[in-house]
Amino acid sequence: MNPFELVKPEQAAKELNTSADTIRSAMEQNTLPFPLGFYVSHDNRSAFFIYRGLLEQFLSLIHISEPT
């Protein structure tokens, strides 16, 4: 596992058993209980990214393991 791999909200949502919109909204509002990722905006395009290592750390705290 590369802890610096960038994960999109869609993948994080699958692993957290929620929707990508929920992840994006929480990141926009800075209401996540952990520092998961960052927002990038450039030339009318924007994206959210989450570091794999931080996502894995959070998943281990809430005891959700990745599907195999």
OpenMM code with the backbone's topology and positions (N, CA, C; nanometers):
from openmm import Vec3, app, unit

residues = "MET ASN PRO PHE GLU LEU VAL LYS PRO GLU GLN ALA ALA LYS GLU LEU ASN THR SER ALA ASP THR ILE ARG SER ALA MET GLU GLN ASN THR LEU PRO PHE PRO LEU GLY PHE TYR VAL SER HIS ASP ASN ARG SER ALA PHE PHE ILE TYR ARG GLY LEU LEU GLU GLN PHE LEU SER LEU ILE HIS ILE SER GLU PRO THR".split()
positions = [
    Vec3(0.0842, -0.1186, 0.0000),
    Vec3(0.0000, 0.0000, 0.0000),
    Vec3(0.0884, 0.1246, 0.0000),
    Vec3(0.0596, 0.2133, -0.0897),
    Vec3(0.1285, 0.3413, -0.0963),
    Vec3(0.0448, 0.4427, -0.0182),
    Vec3(0.0928, 0.4924, 0.0968),
    Vec3(0.0116, 0.5842, 0.1770),
    Vec3(-0.0157, 0.7176, 0.1085),
    Vec3(0.0612, 0.7480, 0.0030),
    Vec3(0.0427, 0.8744, -0.0674),
    Vec3(-0.0406, 0.8599, -0.1946),
    Vec3(-0.0910, 0.7392, -0.2186),
    Vec3(-0.1818, 0.7185, -0.3318),
    Vec3(-0.3035, 0.8075, -0.3128),
    Vec3(-0.3496, 0.8682, -0.4219),
    Vec3(-0.4670, 0.9548, -0.4152),
    Vec3(-0.5920, 0.8738, -0.4487),
    Vec3(-0.6894, 0.8822, -0.3612),
    Vec3(-0.8157, 0.8098, -0.3756),
    Vec3(-0.9250, 0.9123, -0.4017),
    Vec3(-1.0088, 0.8855, -0.4990),
    Vec3(-1.1207, 0.9748, -0.5285),
    Vec3(-1.2360, 0.9460, -0.4322),
    Vec3(-1.3239, 1.0433, -0.4130),
    Vec3(-1.4368, 1.0247, -0.3206),
    Vec3(-1.5238, 0.9028, -0.3529),
    Vec3(-1.5363, 0.8677, -0.4794),
    Vec3(-1.6180, 0.7516, -0.5175),
    Vec3(-1.5624, 0.6235, -0.4554),
    Vec3(-1.4308, 0.6062, -0.4617),
    Vec3(-1.3682, 0.4869, -0.4043),
    Vec3(-1.3748, 0.4904, -0.2522),
    Vec3(-1.3483, 0.6069, -0.1941),
    Vec3(-1.3560, 0.6202, -0.0482),
    Vec3(-1.4976, 0.5905, 0.0004),
    Vec3(-1.5971, 0.6361, -0.0740),
    Vec3(-1.7363, 0.6126, -0.0361),
    Vec3(-1.7678, 0.4633, -0.0327),
    Vec3(-1.7178, 0.3897, -0.1306),
    Vec3(-1.7398, 0.2441, -0.1317),
    Vec3(-1.6807, 0.1807, -0.0071),
    Vec3(-1.5589, 0.2232, 0.0267),
    Vec3(-1.4904, 0.1645, 0.1412),
    Vec3(-1.5523, 0.2070, 0.2739),
    Vec3(-1.6164, 0.3236, 0.2765),
    Vec3(-1.6794, 0.3732, 0.3988),
    Vec3(-1.8298, 0.3443, 0.4037),
    Vec3(-1.8789, 0.2735, 0.3035),
    Vec3(-2.0210, 0.2371, 0.2971),
    Vec3(-2.1121, 0.3594, 0.3017),
    Vec3(-2.0804, 0.4585, 0.2200),
    Vec3(-2.1606, 0.5794, 0.2109),
    Vec3(-2.1595, 0.6272, 0.0660),
    Vec3(-2.2131, 0.7438, 0.0400),
    Vec3(-2.2153, 0.7941, -0.0977),
    Vec3(-2.0992, 0.8911, -0.1212),
    Vec3(-2.0609, 0.9040, -0.2460),
    Vec3(-1.9549, 0.9980, -0.2831),
    Vec3(-1.9980, 1.1411, -0.2529),
    Vec3(-2.1259, 1.1713, -0.2706),
    Vec3(-2.1758, 1.3053, -0.2394),
    Vec3(-2.1602, 1.3378, -0.0909),
    Vec3(-2.1806, 1.2384, -0.0068),
    Vec3(-2.1625, 1.2586, 0.1375),
    Vec3(-2.0171, 1.2914, 0.1682),
    Vec3(-1.9259, 1.2192, 0.1069),
    Vec3(-1.7825, 1.2444, 0.1276),
    Vec3(-1.7466, 1.3845, 0.0798),
    Vec3(-1.7889, 1.4192, -0.0408),
    Vec3(-1.7583, 1.5520, -0.0957),
    Vec3(-1.8156, 1.6634, -0.0076),
    Vec3(-1.9406, 1.6473, 0.0330),
    Vec3(-2.0063, 1.7478, 0.1152),
    Vec3(-1.9324, 1.7659, 0.2483),
    Vec3(-1.8963, 1.6562, 0.3107),
    Vec3(-1.8240, 1.6640, 0.4380),
    Vec3(-1.6873, 1.7285, 0.4201),
    Vec3(-1.6232, 1.7014, 0.3072),
    Vec3(-1.4928, 1.7640, 0.2817),
    Vec3(-1.5092, 1.9136, 0.2551),
    Vec3(-1.6134, 1.9519, 0.1814),
    Vec3(-1.6398, 2.0935, 0.1546),
    Vec3(-1.6664, 2.1695, 0.2834),
    Vec3(-1.7414, 2.1086, 0.3717),
    Vec3(-1.7814, 2.1745, 0.4959),
    Vec3(-1.6793, 2.1561, 0.6078),
    Vec3(-1.5759, 2.0777, 0.5790),
    Vec3(-1.4713, 2.0495, 0.6771),
    Vec3(-1.5306, 1.9916, 0.8055),
    Vec3(-1.6251, 1.8987, 0.7891),
    Vec3(-1.6921, 1.8397, 0.9046),
    Vec3(-1.6494, 1.6958, 0.9316),
    Vec3(-1.5512, 1.6471, 0.8583),
    Vec3(-1.5032, 1.5120, 0.8859),
    Vec3(-1.4273, 1.5121, 1.0185),
    Vec3(-1.4395, 1.4055, 1.0954),
    Vec3(-1.3714, 1.4009, 1.2253),
    Vec3(-1.2233, 1.3646, 1.2136),
    Vec3(-1.1692, 1.3752, 1.0953),
    Vec3(-1.0302, 1.3376, 1.0703),
    Vec3(-0.9821, 1.4118, 0.9468),
    Vec3(-0.8532, 1.4325, 0.9345),
    Vec3(-0.8001, 1.5008, 0.8153),
    Vec3(-0.7819, 1.4022, 0.7010),
    Vec3(-0.8827, 1.3888, 0.6177),
    Vec3(-0.8783, 1.2860, 0.5141),
    Vec3(-0.8091, 1.3269, 0.3851),
    Vec3(-0.8313, 1.4459, 0.3368),
    Vec3(-0.7792, 1.4776, 0.2051),
    Vec3(-0.7751, 1.6253, 0.1769),
    Vec3(-0.7829, 1.6564, 0.0484),
    Vec3(-0.7723, 1.7961, 0.0087),
    Vec3(-0.8528, 1.8230, -0.1173),
    Vec3(-0.8752, 1.9499, -0.1437),
    Vec3(-0.9557, 1.9984, -0.2553),
    Vec3(-0.8642, 2.0743, -0.3506),
    Vec3(-0.8778, 2.0484, -0.4796),
    Vec3(-0.7977, 2.1162, -0.5803),
    Vec3(-0.8921, 2.1845, -0.6790),
    Vec3(-0.8644, 2.3099, -0.7106),
    Vec3(-0.9457, 2.3833, -0.8065),
    Vec3(-0.8531, 2.4525, -0.9059),
    Vec3(-0.8846, 2.4364, -1.0359),
    Vec3(-0.8012, 2.4965, -1.1402),
    Vec3(-0.8827, 2.5120, -1.2684),
    Vec3(-0.8872, 2.6321, -1.3229),
    Vec3(-0.9543, 2.6573, -1.4513),
    Vec3(-1.0946, 2.5967, -1.4598),
    Vec3(-1.1810, 2.6355, -1.3697),
    Vec3(-1.3206, 2.5896, -1.3685),
    Vec3(-1.3366, 2.4401, -1.3455),
    Vec3(-1.2322, 2.3739, -1.3014),
    Vec3(-1.2404, 2.2316, -1.2685),
    Vec3(-1.1965, 2.2157, -1.1243),
    Vec3(-1.2587, 2.1244, -1.0563),
    Vec3(-1.2210, 2.1008, -0.9181),
    Vec3(-1.2321, 1.9519, -0.8869),
    Vec3(-1.1616, 1.9102, -0.7848),
    Vec3(-1.1639, 1.7698, -0.7463),
    Vec3(-1.1239, 1.7559, -0.6002),
    Vec3(-1.1746, 1.6519, -0.5384),
    Vec3(-1.1349, 1.6153, -0.4037),
    Vec3(-1.0476, 1.4916, -0.4137),
    Vec3(-0.9459, 1.4868, -0.3316),
    Vec3(-0.8592, 1.3697, -0.3252),
    Vec3(-0.8352, 1.3337, -0.1804),
    Vec3(-0.8163, 1.2061, -0.1551),
    Vec3(-0.7941, 1.1547, -0.0204),
    Vec3(-0.6674, 1.0696, -0.0244),
    Vec3(-0.5813, 1.0885, 0.0727),
    Vec3(-0.4610, 1.0055, 0.0806),
    Vec3(-0.4982, 0.8657, 0.1290),
    Vec3(-0.4472, 0.7646, 0.0593),
    Vec3(-0.4755, 0.6250, 0.0932),
    Vec3(-0.4376, 0.5948, 0.2383),
    Vec3(-0.3219, 0.6414, 0.2828),
    Vec3(-0.2772, 0.6127, 0.4193),
    Vec3(-0.3728, 0.6663, 0.5245),
    Vec3(-0.4253, 0.7875, 0.5037),
    Vec3(-0.5198, 0.8453, 0.6000),
    Vec3(-0.6530, 0.7718, 0.5969),
    Vec3(-0.6957, 0.7315, 0.4782),
    Vec3(-0.8198, 0.6555, 0.4673),
    Vec3(-0.8055, 0.5205, 0.5374),
    Vec3(-0.6934, 0.4523, 0.5153),
    Vec3(-0.6695, 0.3227, 0.5798),
    Vec3(-0.6652, 0.3375, 0.7319),
    Vec3(-0.6029, 0.4440, 0.7778),
    Vec3(-0.5944, 0.4690, 0.9212),
    Vec3(-0.7352, 0.4880, 0.9794),
    Vec3(-0.8178, 0.5650, 0.9117),
    Vec3(-0.9540, 0.5853, 0.9590),
    Vec3(-1.0341, 0.4556, 0.9532),
    Vec3(-1.0194, 0.3802, 0.8450),
    Vec3(-1.0914, 0.2533, 0.8335),
    Vec3(-1.0552, 0.1591, 0.9478),
    Vec3(-0.9285, 0.1573, 0.9868),
    Vec3(-0.8879, 0.0698, 1.0970),
    Vec3(-0.9462, 0.1171, 1.2297),
    Vec3(-0.9626, 0.2487, 1.2451),
    Vec3(-1.0225, 0.3013, 1.3680),
    Vec3(-1.1690, 0.2640, 1.3815),
    Vec3(-1.2396, 0.2608, 1.2680),
    Vec3(-1.3828, 0.2270, 1.2743),
    Vec3(-1.4074, 0.0806, 1.2379),
    Vec3(-1.2979, 0.0050, 1.2196),
    Vec3(-1.3036, -0.1387, 1.1973),
    Vec3(-1.3787, -0.1822, 1.0729),
    Vec3(-1.3567, -0.1101, 0.9634),
    Vec3(-1.4101, -0.1523, 0.8338),
    Vec3(-1.2906, -0.1961, 0.7511),
    Vec3(-1.2932, -0.3181, 0.7048),
    Vec3(-1.1824, -0.3646, 0.6213),
    Vec3(-1.2236, -0.3589, 0.4753),
    Vec3(-1.1231, -0.3420, 0.3883),
    Vec3(-1.1511, -0.3347, 0.2447),
    Vec3(-1.2068, -0.4679, 0.1960),
    Vec3(-1.2981, -0.4622, 0.0994),
    Vec3(-1.3465, -0.5876, 0.0409),
    Vec3(-1.2336, -0.6551, -0.0359),
    Vec3(-1.2293, -0.7865, -0.0259),
    Vec3(-1.1223, -0.8604, -0.0955),
    Vec3(-1.1735, -0.9291, -0.2180),
] * unit.nanometer
topology = app.Topology()
chain = topology.addChain("A")
for resn in residues:
    res = topology.addResidue(resn, chain)
    for name in ("N", "CA", "C"):
        topology.addAtom(name, app.Element.getBySymbol(name[0]), res)
